[in-house]
Amino acid sequence: MKNIQNLEIQYLKAKIAYYKGNPLLTDTEFDAIEKILKEVNSKVVNQVGSKRKDFDFPHPTKMLSLAKIQTEDTKKGTNYMEEDFQKWYRKNTLKTITGGVSLMVSPKFDGNAINIIYQGTKLVNILTRGDGLTGKDVTERFRPHVSKELSTTPPMNNNLPDLNITENDVIEIRAEVVIDVKLFNKKYGREFANPRNYVAGVIGKDDYDEVKVSELTIISLHFLVNSKHVNQIYFSRNLFCAKDQNTLLFNENYIDVIKSYEKLRENYKYQLDGVVISFPESLREILGENEHDPEWAIAIKFVPEEAITEVIGIEWGVGKTGELTPVILFKPVQLAGTTVKRASGYNAGYVNNHKIGNGTLLSLHKAGDIIPEIQKIIIKSKSQFPLPTICHSCEKKLTFDGIHLMCNNNFCPEKIAKKLASAANSINIQRVGLKTFEKFAHYFPNLYELILWVRKKGSSHQIECYGFKYKSRSHEIFVDAFKNIKTLTYAQVIVLCGYDNVGRKLSTQIAKEFCGLTPNYVGLERALILKLKEPLNKGYIKKAIISLELSGIIIEKPKEEVMKNKIYICMTGSPKEFGYKTKTEFIANFPNVEEVSLTDPNCNFLITDDLNSSTSKMKKALKKGIEIKTYGEL
């Protein structure tokens, strides 16, 4: 089950980081979290941006993000999700008229939104989108690059009524800030993952470089007068950058339109990640908006691009479980607007089975147009990379089971550093990264013991043994991060104890049992459950609870869950044909769904991959009168 509170924290952290110019998540990851939070009616999704103290300049009209339709790769080719588009179109035409409606089509620029505000025709403010209600004032950095005085006189013979702008009218120009892809690759591609992240940094950081700002391009998108959309032709002299915008009739071929923009994307000056289809300005007030996005526009997101390149090397890293994971190095290649040189090799078995070595030819794509991923091996190498036999971090012998290459040394410094960093992230410790935890990896086996030490002795001269100068700013930041921990849950403490392969789900159930409640161990590994319940480990966990409480941290014990709006299911068969590798991956996408056995009195459904199956579970479900559904139906 998804921990909704943790997802909300990740969601808000991602927004704060994005508006500071240091994005944490890809679009795909962010959209997935937002989708889950919308499904459970989380209030945090009402925040279009992030609440920061410098977001205190109000937008005259709320700035919303667009609803999205994600096109997909399938075995039969690209699924352009035409049915979803037609559903959106029909829903909105019913609100307007029954006849034909001409829709506006334009590229979806992968940049950062700003609002350029005029009082009458005089420039007054330029704001970032912020939380949608208020934004950061970036007027001074962009003032030299926009019109100081707005012209609202349309060209002759346009058959539009005069706007009659007065000094009391408020005009907003919604725009996207982007950078030329070639310029980005030449100057900033080594430092930033993609143009969008770079632009976010230039806009979001308090200090700005005038030269870097001058390299950005402002693209006008929408024009509002007193909060009402008006035709852009009124402001044709004030388009900061002309954009490609065509008209799509409601009866034209939707797929052909998207394909034409996919082709445009290949050599376009700015990074594009889709197409925006919108109703004309005259209908937007009628269509209105919902809590999250305008009803009058939809973004059709492109399938990530693909590129072919040649492997030139490999690097290995030790993870928190001790598994060595490969990173494949290849000849630089252009992919979705950026230069990429490396991608995950998944695991040692993947490298071994696909005979990856110097000269291997492979195809890449970008998940969410951000993260490079190996899609397939086109040509295997004649001389594959040998698998390491000794851990580069602790110099102990490695083991290989055909898939996973493991360092089983519990005191491996790189393994411990990763475990410390992961545990810190799970309890939202701020401003302490992996490099810092590497300093403590030789001395502290888990985060629980490090927290105790920092709260007791971290403010003393002893900190200099770990690479900090006493009373330096970095020392203060480190100690404050640990002293600011006020509360932890019982389950979080179990995670902090550092047991391998013990995550939130198992620790939550163990915490229930240790506190006298009824756990649900369905789908969890029996060997790990028994291990944690051993007297030695149970005693260690309880000691950790007491020690952390004595250090001033409140430990919240679990409570019985209220079984409200919850669905309990048993699963049989495989969810693979429905797009999920495992049952665990499948159920993780449903926050209100919990796996139980068929004998559990709360079981609502048996979920199967084949309604015609005759397995014992199917027969038992039919006998007990439990409703049967497919993975797709759920």
C-alpha positions in Angstrom: 0.0 0.0 0.0 1.2 3.5 -0.8 1.9 5.6 2.3 -0.2 8.7 1.4 1.5 11.0 3.9 4.9 10.0 2.5 3.7 10.6 -1.1 2.4 14.0 -0.1 5.8 14.9 1.4 7.6 13.7 -1.8 5.1 15.6 -3.9 5.7 18.9 -2.1 9.5 18.4 -1.8 9.6 17.9 -5.6 7.7 21.2 -6.1 9.9 23.1 -3.7 13.0 21.7 -5.4 11.7 22.5 -8.8 11.0 26.1 -8.0 14.4 26.4 -6.4 15.9 25.3 -9.7 16.9 21.8 -8.6 14.2 19.3 -9.8 14.1 16.0 -8.0 11.6 14.0 -10.1 11.0 13.4 -13.7 7.7 14.4 -15.3 6.5 10.8 -15.4 7.4 10.2 -11.7 5.7 13.5 -10.6 2.6 12.8 -12.7 2.3 9.3 -11.2 2.4 10.6 -7.7 -0.1 13.3 -8.5 -2.5 10.8 -10.1 -2.4 8.7 -6.9 -3.0 11.7 -4.7 -5.9 12.9 -6.8 -7.5 9.5 -6.5 -7.5 9.7 -2.7 -8.6 13.4 -2.8 -5.4 14.7 -1.1 -5.5 18.4 -0.5 -1.9 19.0 -1.5 -2.7 18.6 -5.2 -4.7 21.9 -5.0 -1.3 23.6 -4.7 -0.4 24.1 -8.3 3.2 25.1 -7.3 5.0 25.1 -4.0 4.4 27.2 -0.9 7.6 29.2 -0.3 8.0 32.4 1.6 9.1 34.3 -1.5 5.9 33.3 -3.4 4.0 36.3 -2.1 3.0 38.2 -5.3 -0.6 37.4 -6.3 -1.6 36.5 -9.8 -4.6 38.4 -11.0 -6.0 35.1 -12.3 -5.1 31.6 -11.0 -2.5 29.8 -13.1 -3.3 26.2 -13.7 -1.3 23.3 -15.2 -2.9 21.3 -18.1 -4.5 18.0 -17.9 -2.5 15.4 -19.9 -3.0 12.4 -22.2 0.1 10.2 -22.4 0.7 8.4 -25.7 2.2 5.0 -25.4 4.5 2.5 -27.2 2.9 -0.9 -27.9 3.8 -4.0 -29.8 1.5 -2.8 -32.6 3.0 0.7 -32.7 2.2 4.0 -31.0 -1.2 4.2 -29.1 -2.2 7.8 -29.6 -5.0 7.5 -27.1 -7.6 8.8 -29.5 -10.5 7.5 -27.5 -9.4 9.5 -24.5 -9.1 12.6 -26.7 -12.5 12.1 -28.2 -14.0 11.6 -24.7 -12.5 15.0 -23.6 -13.7 16.7 -26.8 -17.3 15.3 -26.6 -17.6 16.3 -22.9 -16.7 19.9 -23.7 -18.6 20.3 -26.9 -21.8 19.3 -25.0 -21.2 22.4 -22.8 -21.0 24.7 -25.8 -22.8 23.9 -29.1 -23.8 20.8 -31.0 -22.2 21.9 -34.3 -18.6 21.9 -35.4 -16.0 23.6 -33.3 -12.5 24.6 -34.5 -9.8 23.6 -32.1 -6.4 25.4 -31.8 -3.3 23.2 -31.9 0.2 24.2 -30.9 3.5 22.6 -29.7 3.8 21.9 -26.0 7.0 23.6 -25.0 9.0 21.9 -22.3 9.9 25.0 -20.4 8.8 27.0 -17.3 5.7 29.2 -17.1 5.7 32.9 -16.2 2.9 35.5 -16.1 3.7 39.0 -17.5 1.3 41.5 -16.0 0.4 45.0 -17.3 -1.8 47.7 -15.6 -3.4 49.3 -18.6 -0.6 49.1 -21.1 2.3 49.6 -18.6 4.4 46.7 -17.3 4.0 46.1 -13.6 5.1 42.6 -12.7 6.6 39.3 -14.1 5.9 36.3 -11.8 6.7 32.6 -11.9 3.7 30.3 -11.7 4.5 29.5 -8.0 1.6 27.8 -6.3 -0.8 29.1 -9.0 -2.2 31.8 -6.7 1.0 33.6 -5.9 4.4 33.6 -7.6 8.0 34.7 -7.2 8.7 38.2 -8.6 11.3 37.9 -11.4 10.5 41.3 -13.0 14.0 42.7 -12.9 15.7 39.8 -14.5 13.2 39.7 -17.4 12.4 43.5 -17.7 15.0 44.0 -20.5 13.4 41.2 -22.6 9.7 42.2 -22.7 7.7 45.2 -23.9 7.6 48.0 -21.4 4.5 49.4 -22.9 1.9 47.1 -24.5 0.3 47.7 -27.9 -3.3 46.5 -28.2 -4.1 47.8 -31.7 -4.9 44.8 -33.9 -4.1 44.7 -37.6 -6.6 46.2 -40.0 -9.5 44.1 -41.5 -9.6 41.6 -38.6 -13.3 42.1 -37.8 -12.6 42.2 -34.1 -14.3 44.7 -31.8 -12.0 47.3 -30.1 -10.7 46.3 -26.7 -10.8 49.9 -25.4 -8.1 49.3 -22.8 -8.1 51.8 -19.9 -5.5 52.4 -17.2 -7.6 50.3 -14.7 -7.6 47.2 -16.9 -5.3 44.3 -16.0 -3.6 42.4 -18.9 -1.9 39.1 -18.4 0.4 37.4 -20.9 0.9 33.7 -20.0 4.2 32.6 -21.5 6.7 29.8 -21.5 10.4 30.3 -20.9 12.7 28.0 -22.9 16.3 27.8 -24.3 17.6 26.9 -27.7 18.4 23.2 -27.6 21.7 23.6 -29.5 22.9 26.4 -27.2 22.0 24.3 -24.2 23.9 21.3 -25.4 26.9 23.4 -26.2 27.2 25.3 -22.9 25.2 23.5 -20.2 24.5 19.9 -21.3 27.3 18.5 -19.2 25.9 20.0 -16.0 22.1 19.7 -16.4 19.9 16.7 -17.4 17.8 18.7 -19.8 16.9 22.2 -21.0 13.9 22.4 -18.8 15.8 21.8 -15.6 18.4 24.4 -16.6 15.7 27.0 -17.3 14.1 26.2 -13.9 17.5 27.0 -12.2 18.0 30.3 -14.0 14.4 31.4 -13.1 14.1 30.0 -9.6 17.4 30.9 -8.0 17.6 34.1 -6.1 20.9 35.2 -7.7 20.8 35.4 -11.4 23.3 35.9 -14.2 22.2 38.5 -16.8 24.0 36.7 -19.6 22.2 33.5 -18.8 18.8 35.2 -18.7 19.5 36.9 -22.0 20.0 33.4 -23.6 16.4 32.4 -22.7 13.5 32.8 -25.0 10.0 33.9 -23.9 7.1 32.4 -25.9 3.7 34.1 -25.6 0.8 31.6 -25.2 -2.4 33.1 -23.8 -3.7 36.7 -23.3 -6.2 37.7 -20.6 -7.9 41.1 -20.0 -9.5 41.4 -16.6 -9.2 37.6 -16.2 -11.0 36.8 -19.5 -9.2 35.2 -22.5 -9.0 37.3 -25.6 -7.8 36.6 -29.2 -4.0 36.9 -29.5 -4.4 39.0 -32.7 -5.0 42.0 -30.5 -1.4 41.6 -29.2 0.2 40.5 -32.5 2.9 43.2 -32.1 3.7 41.9 -28.6 4.4 38.3 -29.4 7.8 37.8 -27.7 8.4 34.8 -30.0 6.2 33.7 -32.9 4.9 30.1 -32.3 3.7 27.4 -34.7 -0.1 27.4 -34.2 -2.5 25.8 -36.6 -6.3 25.2 -36.6 -7.6 21.7 -36.3 -11.2 21.1 -37.3 -13.2 18.8 -35.1 -13.6 16.3 -38.0 -9.9 16.2 -39.0 -7.7 13.2 -38.3 -6.5 13.5 -34.7 -3.7 11.0 -35.2 -2.3 12.7 -38.3 -2.1 16.0 -36.4 -0.1 14.4 -33.5 2.2 12.7 -36.0 2.9 16.0 -37.8 4.0 17.5 -34.5 6.1 14.5 -33.7 8.0 15.1 -37.0 8.3 18.8 -36.2 9.9 17.9 -32.9 12.8 16.2 -34.5 14.6 19.4 -35.5 12.7 22.0 -33.6 14.7 24.9 -32.0 13.2 24.3 -28.6 12.5 21.2 -26.6 8.9 19.9 -27.1 7.2 17.2 -25.1 3.8 17.1 -26.7 0.9 19.0 -28.4 -1.6 21.3 -26.8 -5.1 21.2 -28.2 -7.5 23.9 -27.0 -10.9 25.5 -27.6 -10.9 29.1 -29.0 -10.8 32.0 -26.6 -14.5 32.8 -27.2 -15.5 29.5 -25.5 -13.0 29.4 -22.6 -15.1 31.3 -20.2 -18.1 29.0 -20.9 -16.0 25.8 -20.4 -14.3 27.2 -17.3 -11.9 25.1 -15.1 -11.9 22.4 -12.5 -9.9 22.3 -9.3 -6.7 21.3 -11.0 -6.7 22.4 -14.7 -8.7 24.3 -17.3 -11.4 22.4 -19.1 -10.8 24.1 -22.4 -7.3 22.6 -23.1 -5.6 19.2 -23.1 -1.9 18.3 -23.5 -1.1 15.2 -25.6 2.3 14.0 -24.5 4.7 12.4 -26.9 6.2 8.9 -26.6 9.9 9.2 -25.5 12.3 9.4 -28.5 14.7 6.6 -29.4 18.4 6.7 -30.4 21.1 4.1 -31.3 24.6 4.2 -30.0 27.7 2.1 -29.2 28.9 1.0 -25.8 32.4 2.1 -24.7 32.6 1.2 -21.0 31.0 0.2 -17.7 31.0 1.4 -14.1 29.8 -0.4 -11.0 28.2 0.9 -7.8 27.2 -0.8 -4.5 23.6 -0.3 -3.5 22.0 -0.4 0.0 21.3 -4.1 -0.2 24.9 -4.9 -1.3 24.0 -5.5 -4.9 26.5 -4.1 -7.5 24.6 -2.3 -10.2 26.1 -1.5 -13.6 26.0 1.9 -15.4 26.6 1.5 -19.2 28.8 4.1 -20.8 28.3 4.8 -24.6 29.2 7.2 -27.3 27.4 10.5 -26.8 24.1 10.6 -28.7 21.3 13.2 -29.1 18.1 12.0 -27.4 14.9 14.1 -26.9 16.9 17.3 -27.1 19.9 16.5 -25.0 23.2 14.7 -25.2 23.3 11.5 -23.2 26.4 9.3 -22.4 25.3 6.8 -19.8 22.3 4.7 -18.7 21.5 2.0 -16.1 22.5 -1.6 -17.0 19.8 -2.9 -14.6 21.8 -5.8 -13.0 24.8 -8.0 -13.6 22.6 -10.7 -15.1 21.4 -8.3 -17.8 25.0 -7.4 -18.7 26.1 -11.1 -18.7 23.1 -12.5 -20.6 23.2 -9.8 -23.3 26.9 -10.0 -23.7 27.4 -6.3 -23.2 30.9 -5.0 -23.9 32.8 -2.6 -26.0 31.1 -2.3 -29.3 27.7 -3.5 -28.2 25.1 -1.6 -30.3 21.9 -0.7 -28.4 18.8 1.5 -28.6 17.9 4.0 -26.0 14.8 6.0 -25.1 14.1 8.4 -22.4 11.5 7.5 -19.8 9.4 10.7 -19.4 11.7 12.3 -21.9 14.2 12.7 -19.0 15.9 9.4 -17.8 17.9 7.5 -20.5 17.0 3.8 -20.6 18.3 0.9 -22.6 15.4 -0.3 -24.7 17.0 -3.3 -26.5 20.3 -4.8 -27.5 20.7 -4.6 -31.3 24.2 -6.2 -31.7 26.0 -8.1 -28.9 29.7 -7.7 -28.2 32.3 -10.3 -29.1 34.2 -9.5 -25.9 31.7 -8.7 -23.1 32.7 -6.9 -19.9 33.9 -9.4 -17.2 31.9 -9.2 -14.0 33.9 -8.0 -11.0 34.9 -10.7 -8.5 36.1 -8.3 -5.7 34.1 -5.4 -4.2 35.8 -2.1 -5.1 34.6 -0.6 -1.8 35.6 -3.2 0.8 37.8 -5.6 -1.2 35.7 -8.6 -0.2 34.8 -11.5 -2.5 31.5 -11.0 -4.5 28.8 -13.7 -5.1 26.8 -14.1 -8.4 23.6 -16.1 -8.7 23.1 -15.5 -12.4 21.2 -12.3 -12.0 22.5 -10.4 -8.9 26.1 -9.6 -8.1 26.3 -9.2 -4.4 28.7 -7.9 -1.7 27.6 -9.7 1.4 29.9 -7.8 3.7 27.7 -6.0 6.3 30.5 -3.5 6.9 31.0 -2.5 3.3 31.4 1.3 3.5 29.5 2.1 0.2 26.7 -0.2 1.1 26.3 1.4 4.5 26.5 4.9 3.1 23.6 4.1 0.7 21.6 2.6 3.6 22.1 5.7 5.7 21.1 8.0 2.9 18.0 5.9 2.0 16.9 5.8 5.6 17.5 9.5 6.0 15.3 10.1 2.9 12.5 7.9 4.4 12.2 10.3 7.4 12.7 13.4 5.4 16.0 14.6 6.8 16.9 17.7 4.9 20.2 19.0 3.4 22.3 15.9 4.2 23.4 13.9 1.2 25.2 10.7 0.3 28.7 12.4 0.3 28.1 13.3 4.0 27.0 9.8 5.0 30.1 8.3 3.4 32.1 10.0 6.2 30.2 8.0 8.8 29.9 4.7 7.0 33.0 3.2 8.7 31.6 3.9 12.1 27.8 3.6 12.2 26.0 0.5 10.9 22.6 2.2 10.7 20.9 5.5 10.9 19.3 4.9 14.4 22.8 4.8 16.0 24.0 7.8 14.0 20.9 9.8 15.1 21.6 9.0 18.8 25.3 9.9 18.5 24.6 13.3 16.7 22.0 14.3 19.3 24.3 13.4 22.2 27.8 14.3 20.9 27.4 15.9 17.4 27.8 19.4 18.8 31.2 18.6 20.3 34.7 18.7 19.0 34.4 15.0 18.2 32.7 16.0 14.9 36.1 16.8 13.5 36.9 13.1 13.4 34.3 12.8 10.6 35.6 15.6 8.4 33.7 18.6 9.7 35.3 21.7 11.1 34.0 22.4 14.6 31.2 25.1 14.5 31.5 25.5 10.8 28.4 26.2 8.8 28.4 22.7 7.4 28.7 21.3 10.9 25.7 23.4 12.1 23.6 22.3 9.1 24.4 18.6 9.8 23.7 18.7 13.5 20.5 20.7 13.1 19.2 18.2 10.6 19.2 15.5 13.3 18.2 17.7 16.2 15.2 18.9 14.3 13.7 15.4 14.3 10.6 15.7 16.6 8.6 12.6 15.9 9.0 9.2 14.3 6.6 6.3 13.9 7.4 2.9 15.4 7.6 1.5 11.8 10.1 4.2 10.8 12.4 3.2 13.7 12.4 -0.4 12.5 13.5 0.8 9.1 16.2 3.0 10.7 17.7 -0.1 12.4 19.0 -1.1 9.0 17.9 -4.6 8.4 18.4 -5.7 4.8 15.2 -5.9 2.6 13.0 -4.6 5.4 11.0 -1.7 4.1 7.9 0.3 5.1 5.4 -2.4 4.4 7.0 -5.1 6.5 8.0 -2.7 9.3 4.4 -1.4 9.5 3.1 -4.9 10.2 5.9 -5.8 12.6 5.2 -2.5 14.5 1.6 -3.6 14.9 2.5 -7.0 16.3 5.1 -5.5 18.7 2.4 -3.0 19.9 -0.2 -5.7 20.5 -2.2 -5.1 17.3 -3.1 -7.6 14.6 -0.6 -7.6 11.7 -1.3 -8.6 8.1 1.6 -10.5 6.7 0.0 -11.5 3.4 2.5 -11.2 0.5 5.5 -10.6 2.9 8.6 -12.8 3.1 8.2 -15.3 5.9 12.0 -15.6 6.6 12.2 -11.8 7.2 9.2 -11.8 9.5 10.7 -14.6 11.6 14.1 -12.9 11.6 12.7 -9.6 13.0 10.7 -11.6 15.7 13.8 -13.3 17.0 14.5 -12.3 20.6 17.8 -10.6 19.8 16.3 -8.5 17.0 13.1 -7.8 18.8 15.2 -6.6 21.8 17.3 -4.4 19.6 14.3 -2.7 18.1 12.7 -2.1 21.5 16.0 -0.7 22.7 16.1 1.7 19.8 12.6 2.9 20.6 13.5 3.6 24.2 16.8 5.2 23.4 15.2 7.6 20.8 12.5 8.5 23.2 15.1 9.3 25.9 16.9 11.6 23.3 13.7 13.7 23.1 12.0 12.1 20.0 8.3 11.2 20.3 7.7 7.7 18.9 4.1 7.3 17.5 2.8 3.8 18.0 0.5 2.3 15.4 -3.3 2.3 15.7 -5.9 0.0 14.4 -6.9 1.1 10.8 -10.4 2.2 10.2 -11.6 0.0 7.3 -13.2 2.8 5.3 -13.3 3.0 1.6 -10.8 0.2 1.4 -10.8 -2.7 -1.0 -9.4 -6.1 0.0 -8.4 -8.5 -2.8 -6.7 -11.8 -3.4 -4.7 -12.3 -6.6 -4.0 -15.2 -8.9 -2.3 -15.5 -12.2 0.0 -12.8 -13.5 -0.6 -9.1 -14.2 2.2 -9.0 -16.9 -0.1 -8.6 -19.9 -1.7 -5.7 -18.1 1.6 -3.8 -18.0 3.0 -4.9 -14.6 5.9 -7.2 -14.0 4.8 -8.5 -10.6 1.8 -8.5 -8.3 3.6 -6.3 -5.9 4.2 -3.7 -8.6 0.5 -3.9 -9.6 -1.0 -3.4 -6.1 1.5 -0.6 -5.3 -0.5 1.6 -7.8 -3.7 1.4 -5.7 -3.5 3.2 -2.3 -7.0 2.0 -1.2 -6.4 -1.7 -2.1 -4.9 -4.3 0.3 -4.0 -7.9 -0.5 -5.5 -10.6 1.7 -6.1 -14.3 1.5 -9.4 -15.8 0.2 -10.1 -17.0 3.8 -10.0 -13.4 5.1 -13.6 -12.4 5.9 -12.9 -8.9 4.4 -11.9 -10.2 1.0 -14.0 -8.4 -1.7 -12.6 -9.7 -4.9 -10.4 -12.4 -6.5 -8.3 -10.7 -9.2 -7.2 -12.9 -12.1 -5.6 -12.7 -15.6 -8.1 -15.1 -17.0 -11.8 -15.3 -16.1 -11.9 -18.8 -17.7 -9.2 -20.2 -15.5 -10.0 -23.2 -13.3 -7.4 -22.8 -10.6 -8.1 -23.8 -7.0 -8.4 -20.1 -6.0 -11.0 -19.6 -8.8 -13.1 -22.6 -7.6 -12.8 -21.4 -3.9 -13.9 -17.9 -4.8 -16.9 -19.2 -6.7 -17.8 -21.4 -3.8 -17.5 -18.6 -1.3 -19.4 -16.2 -3.5 -16.5 -13.8 -3.9 -16.7 -11.6 -7.0 -14.0 -12.3 -9.6 -12.5 -9.5 -11.8 -9.4 -9.2 -14.1 -6.4 -7.0 -13.4 -7.6 -4.7 -16.1 -11.0 -4.3 -14.6 -9.6 -3.4 -11.2 
